[in-house]
Amino acid sequence: MTVTPTPDPAVLRAAMVASLREQDLLHSERVADALATVPRHAFAPRESDLAKVYDTHTTLEPVLFADGSQSSVVSATHIQAIQLEMADVQPGMRVLEIGSGGYNAALIAEVVGPTGAVTTVDIDAGVVERARACLTATGYDRVNVVLADAQYGVPEYAPYDRIIVTVGAADVPQAWLEQLTDTGRIVVPLRFSGITRMIAFDRTGQTLTADNYRLGGFVPMQGDGASAEQLVPITADLGLYVDPQYDVDFDVPALRAALSSAPVDLWAGTPFDMPDELAMFQLTNGGSGMVMLHAAQKAVDEGVVEPAVRHGIPVLVQGGNFAYRIKRESEKFASGYEAGVRAHGPQAQQVGEQMLALVRDWGTDHFRRGAARIVYYPAGTDVTGLAGWRSVKRHGILAISWS
Ligand SMILES: C[S@@+](CC[C@H](N)C(=O)[O-])C[C@H]1O[C@@H](n2cnc3c(N)ncnc32)[C@H](O)[C@@H]1O
């Protein structure tokens, strides 16, 4: 009989760190050391396959209980590494983690060391209980584990040098700013215009500014800060996600009819790459008709829309016409693809050209990572003279401009 040896978790951790380095996600030894030290398997809600637990892209799924509650999700380490690096946590800092699983709080505790302080908060009593038990069992009982709606922060352990948000937020609540030190940083997966970007905001007075952002989705925040995003169905398999700031009436029957009309394809003569950057550019430069189009797999399989729509893509909607970006193989560009636009509807050419102008503008003038500057102004700030896109949220004004 062959006996498969149980893998040594320390060996798997070392391999995980090596893999994160290969993916260019680790830049500080402190974060690497924390990942090599904390026993991730001791926080796994139900995954017993150690190779999966230490795989950099595996999210550890929760256990569902009979009463409908569930244990916490533990995010994949590639996301945690990105967040920890963006947060630039230093020894001795006071850190608030929003959304608990236990594991990430233990990583932060390793980075801040014995002179720092870590607080983790979750809205779910089961998550809090389990995170506390796991942290105690692994020797990280110095982490404060709090049951609360993080919309209001955790004032009892404030101020914080860093606030690391591990749940999708629709806004930056006032309480987070109030509980942040004067030179503090908030790393938050912020939802705007139907997309989420992980943003590292630094504080200057009452304003937060960032030029460090990247793709990064999380489950949406519950409680008083839950998002009011609306879905406008076009068919059973296709719908528009609309930012609550836009009060737009869509001509759904006309859009449905446009779907079955022959499309017009237009080509930009610019490269296609970094679709997340292009999407953010389109959404923040396309006006109120630029929303997100989502499709079920069925609509893709039936050829109604291009495969990229499955994961959500910006779409310019005007009356009964709509246009979204497409790509085709091209040897002219290093990425191997040229960007283009597919348009449907009676004025497909016109709406398509409008979208094409945006795609070209990005491909010509902003074709790189990090070209956006993101500022979050306090509510009531007079921003009328400022250039760029703005979204008026409940607690402040999100502004995005492009260089
Ligand atoms: C992705 S999980 C957190 C993962 C965790 N940070 C880890 O160690 O990997 C997101 C958590 O956010 C929590 N959450 C959602 N809305 C919240 C809110 N308003 N306040 C506090 N926690 C919230 C959920 O209950 C869930 O446990």
The ligand as an SDF file (V2000), in Angstrom:
LIG
                    3D

 27 29  0  0  0  0  0  0  0  0999 V2000
  -14.1850   38.6980    2.3560 C   0  0  0  0  0  0  0  0  0  0  0  0
  -14.7580   38.5580    3.9960 S   0  0  0  0  0  0  0  0  0  0  0  0
  -13.3900   39.0690    4.9650 C   0  0  0  0  0  0  0  0  0  0  0  0
  -12.1760   38.1950    4.8330 C   0  0  0  0  0  0  0  0  0  0  0  0
  -11.1430   38.3870    5.8850 C   0  0  0  0  0  0  0  0  0  0  0  0
  -10.6530   39.7450    5.9820 N   0  0  0  0  0  0  0  0  0  0  0  0
   -9.9610   37.4330    5.7260 C   0  0  0  0  0  0  0  0  0  0  0  0
   -9.2950   37.1620    6.7370 O   0  0  0  0  0  0  0  0  0  0  0  0
   -9.6670   36.9310    4.6610 O   0  0  0  0  0  0  0  0  0  0  0  0
  -15.8900   39.9110    4.1470 C   0  0  0  0  0  0  0  0  0  0  0  0
  -16.5210   40.0450    5.4970 C   0  0  0  0  0  0  0  0  0  0  0  0
  -17.1080   41.3430    5.5920 O   0  0  0  0  0  0  0  0  0  0  0  0
  -18.1780   41.2590    6.5060 C   0  0  0  0  0  0  0  0  0  0  0  0
  -19.0300   42.4590    6.4040 N   0  0  0  0  0  0  0  0  0  0  0  0
  -19.9640   42.7680    5.4650 C   0  0  0  0  0  0  0  0  0  0  0  0
  -20.5360   43.9580    5.7370 N   0  0  0  0  0  0  0  0  0  0  0  0
  -19.9720   44.4120    6.8800 C   0  0  0  0  0  0  0  0  0  0  0  0
  -20.1500   45.5760    7.6710 C   0  0  0  0  0  0  0  0  0  0  0  0
  -21.0260   46.5230    7.3550 N   0  0  0  0  0  0  0  0  0  0  0  0
  -19.4090   45.7160    8.7950 N   0  0  0  0  0  0  0  0  0  0  0  0
  -18.5010   44.7530    9.1430 C   0  0  0  0  0  0  0  0  0  0  0  0
  -18.2970   43.6240    8.4310 N   0  0  0  0  0  0  0  0  0  0  0  0
  -18.9980   43.4560    7.3030 C   0  0  0  0  0  0  0  0  0  0  0  0
  -18.8520   39.9560    6.1240 C   0  0  0  0  0  0  0  0  0  0  0  0
  -19.6410   39.4720    7.1940 O   0  0  0  0  0  0  0  0  0  0  0  0
  -17.6440   39.0610    5.7870 C   0  0  0  0  0  0  0  0  0  0  0  0
  -17.2890   38.2470    6.8660 O   0  0  0  0  0  0  0  0  0  0  0  0
  1  2  1  0
  2  3  1  0
  2 10  1  0
  3  4  1  0
  4  5  1  0
  5  6  1  0
  5  7  1  0
  7  8  2  0
  7  9  1  0
 10 11  1  0
 11 12  1  0
 11 26  1  0
 12 13  1  0
 13 14  1  0
 13 24  1  0
 14 15  1  0
 14 23  1  0
 15 16  2  0
 16 17  1  0
 17 18  1  0
 17 23  2  0
 18 19  1  0
 18 20  2  0
 20 21  1  0
 21 22  2  0
 22 23  1  0
 24 25  1  0
 24 26  1  0
 26 27  1  0
M  CHG  2   2   1   9  -1
M  END
$$$$
